[in-house]
Amino acid sequence: MLKAVFALSMVMLLGSCRKFEDFRESDPSAQSEGYFIKKTIKRGDLDKILLLPSRPVKNISDSYRTDKFLFIAEYGEGIHIFKNPESASPEPLYFLTVPALRNFTIKDDHIICNNGDDLIAFKVKGLDFLDQFKPEKADSVMFAPGNIGFVNRRKNVFKFPDYPEARNVYFECPSDSTGYILEWEKRKITTKLSCYR
């Protein structure tokens, strides 16, 4: 008898339970703003690494100085190279495109940086030699022996982030075909976002 009462109570209890709602339905922040993918790059475009004429610096993400040169990085763009780093107005030389750049350093006459998931290194001791060329010719000597060019490339060393830096936010879910996300845009949510960080 006791077992029957217990079983009946459990049936009634389970019958009165309602399905839990997705917590996003009652989360006010899920109804306001979220992050959407603004700028991406495909893996095939990661190889577009060139030494180009100098161009204006827009958004500084990092910098490094040697005795002869100043290197200023732009996230997801590349590295600006200047000479006379101790001058109040360093002279712009070149722009080294690194399409999915996040961080870089200079060590033993080499630029070491990431490009998407890859770790790459360039020799820079040849910048003194390149200085005698006009900037519009710089790309033609990019990979010339003894100048500046690739030294090494290791693929899939890093996991390039596929989410915004901000935390406790909703964002657009990337797909397998999205590629590398270089920039996110925060705006009002007009469609339900399924990814949360």
C-alpha positions in Angstrom: 0.0 0.0 0.0 2.8 2.4 0.9 4.5 1.6 -2.4 1.4 2.4 -4.3 0.9 5.7 -2.6 4.6 6.6 -3.2 4.3 5.7 -6.9 1.0 7.7 -7.3 2.7 10.7 -5.6 5.6 10.5 -8.0 3.3 10.3 -11.0 1.4 13.4 -9.8 4.6 15.2 -9.0 6.1 14.5 -12.4 2.9 15.4 -14.1 2.9 18.8 -12.5 6.5 19.6 -13.6 6.7 21.9 -16.6 9.5 22.0 -19.1 12.3 24.3 -18.3 12.6 27.4 -20.5 15.8 28.3 -22.3 17.4 30.8 -19.8 17.9 33.2 -22.7 14.1 33.7 -22.9 14.1 35.4 -19.6 17.5 37.1 -19.8 17.1 40.8 -20.5 20.6 41.0 -22.0 19.6 38.5 -24.6 17.0 40.8 -25.9 19.2 43.9 -26.2 22.7 43.9 -27.7 25.0 41.2 -29.0 28.1 40.7 -31.1 27.9 40.1 -34.8 30.7 39.1 -37.2 31.9 42.2 -39.1 35.2 41.2 -40.8 36.6 37.8 -41.8 39.5 36.3 -43.8 39.7 33.0 -45.6 42.6 30.6 -45.0 43.7 31.0 -48.6 44.2 34.7 -48.0 46.7 34.2 -45.2 49.5 33.8 -47.7 49.1 37.4 -48.9 52.2 38.6 -47.1 54.0 41.5 -48.8 56.3 44.2 -48.0 54.5 47.3 -49.3 55.1 51.1 -49.2 54.4 52.8 -45.9 50.8 53.8 -45.1 49.2 55.7 -42.3 48.9 54.0 -38.9 45.2 53.5 -37.9 44.9 51.3 -34.8 48.1 50.5 -32.8 47.8 47.1 -31.2 51.5 46.6 -30.2 55.0 48.1 -30.8 58.6 47.1 -30.6 61.8 49.1 -31.0 65.4 48.1 -31.9 68.4 50.3 -32.3 67.6 51.1 -35.9 63.9 50.4 -36.4 60.5 50.9 -34.9 57.8 48.3 -35.5 54.1 49.1 -34.9 51.5 46.4 -35.3 47.9 46.7 -36.4 45.7 43.8 -35.3 44.5 41.8 -38.3 46.5 44.0 -40.7 50.3 43.8 -40.4 53.3 45.7 -39.1 54.5 49.2 -39.9 58.2 49.6 -40.1 60.0 53.0 -39.4 63.6 54.0 -39.2 65.3 56.4 -36.7 63.2 55.1 -33.8 64.6 57.6 -31.3 63.5 60.5 -33.4 60.4 62.5 -32.4 59.2 61.8 -35.9 60.4 58.3 -37.1 60.6 58.0 -40.8 58.1 55.5 -42.3 59.7 52.8 -44.5 57.3 49.9 -45.2 54.2 48.1 -44.3 54.5 44.3 -43.9 51.1 42.7 -44.4 50.2 39.9 -42.0 46.5 39.4 -42.7 45.5 37.7 -39.4 48.1 39.2 -37.1 47.5 39.2 -33.4 50.9 39.4 -31.6 54.5 39.8 -32.6 58.0 40.2 -31.2 61.5 40.9 -32.5 64.3 38.6 -31.5 67.7 38.0 -33.0 67.0 40.1 -36.2 63.7 38.3 -36.8 60.1 39.3 -36.6 58.2 36.4 -34.9 54.4 36.6 -35.1 51.2 34.7 -35.6 49.1 34.7 -38.7 45.8 32.9 -38.0 46.7 29.6 -36.5 50.2 29.7 -37.8 53.5 30.8 -36.3 55.8 32.6 -38.8 59.2 34.2 -38.7 60.9 36.8 -41.0 64.5 37.9 -41.1 64.8 41.6 -40.8 68.5 42.2 -40.9 68.1 43.0 -44.6 66.1 46.2 -43.8 69.4 48.2 -44.0 69.9 46.8 -47.5 66.2 47.5 -48.5 66.6 51.1 -47.3 68.4 52.0 -50.6 65.3 50.9 -52.6 62.4 53.1 -53.4 59.3 52.0 -51.4 57.3 51.1 -54.6 60.0 48.5 -55.3 60.0 47.0 -51.8 57.6 44.2 -52.6 59.9 42.9 -55.4 62.7 42.2 -53.0 60.5 40.7 -50.3 61.8 37.2 -50.6 65.2 38.0 -52.1 68.1 36.0 -50.5 69.9 38.1 -47.8 67.1 40.6 -47.5 63.8 40.2 -45.7 61.6 37.2 -46.1 60.2 34.0 -44.6 62.5 32.0 -42.4 60.0 29.5 -40.9 56.3 28.7 -40.7 54.6 26.3 -38.4 51.0 25.6 -39.1 48.2 25.1 -36.6 50.3 26.2 -33.5 47.5 28.4 -32.2 43.7 28.3 -32.0 42.5 31.6 -33.5 39.6 32.9 -31.4 36.1 32.5 -33.0 34.4 34.6 -30.3 34.5 38.2 -29.2 36.9 39.3 -26.4 34.0 40.5 -24.2 32.5 38.0 -21.7 29.0 37.3 -20.6 27.7 38.3 -24.0 25.7 36.7 -26.8 27.2 36.5 -30.2 26.7 35.2 -33.7 27.8 31.6 -34.1 30.5 31.1 -36.7 30.0 28.3 -39.3 32.7 26.0 -40.7 32.9 28.3 -43.8 33.3 31.6 -41.8 37.1 31.6 -41.8 39.1 33.7 -39.4 37.1 36.4 -37.6 39.1 39.6 -37.5 36.5 42.0 -36.2 33.2 41.9 -34.2 30.4 44.5 -34.2 28.2 45.1 -31.2 24.7 46.1 -32.1 21.0 45.6 -31.2 19.9 42.0 -31.5 17.2 41.5 -34.1 17.4 37.7 -34.3 18.0 35.3 -31.5 21.7 34.6 -30.9 22.5 31.0 -29.9 26.2 31.5 -28.8 27.1 32.8 -25.4 30.4 33.5 -23.7 
